[in-house]
Amino acid sequence: MLTFYTNPMSRGRIARWMLEEAGQPYETVALDYYTTMKAPEYLAVNPMGKVPALVHDGKVVTEVAAICTYLALTFPEAGLMAEDKAAFFRWMFFAAGPLEQAVVNTGFGWKTSGPQEKRRAGYGDLADVLSALTEHLEKNDYIADGRFTAADVYVGSQVGWGMQFGGIPASDTLSAYWARLKDRPALLAANAKDNALIPEAKP
């Protein structure tokens, strides 16, 4: 019922974590960059030729935030959808938009300069984005409901990977948030499965 297309050196690791949290059986199809990921068979699934992608009963879901949200809604028995939908969707889209854009653009060396550029960028700058997220996490242990939900899979992954690779400066608040997530059994299981694929993967 669930087919998961991924590469272990991709954002697919976030979707894998979510799949493990959902607790549903799924088939993994590992793809290589520039070869099978760009082959006609996979382009029929995702014309962007990128991973991850999830196929469920013939329906395709791409984009990690969408995959996390879809699984939370489709398998409510896992308890991964928040009752506080406003906070859930607000911060899920915040992480998929302003947070990721700010981290990636800053990593590429592009930074907004002055109020006009900050306005045109739509997210201000990295400091603005992290200030907003940090303020929320200073008041809340988790993104929504005061408990772990799919929003923490996505937002937490952005924070954890960002601090690990230097895209997000570590802070006491963000470090404490990631510490609440990093040892979850589903994440450890997901990492083990992805790490086992790395020798077979092509960068």
Buried (B, 14 or more C-beta within 10 A) or exposed (E): EBBBBBBBBBBBBBBBBBBBBBEBEBEBBBBBBEEBBEEEEBEEBBEEBBBBBBBBEEEEBBBBBBBBBBBBEBBEEBBBBBEBEEBBBBBBBBBBBBBBBBBEBBEEEEEBEEEEEBEEBEBBBBEBBBEBBBEBBEEBEBBBBEEBBBBBBBBBBBBBBBBEEEBBEEBEBBEEBBEBBEEBEBBEBBBEBBEEBEEEBEE
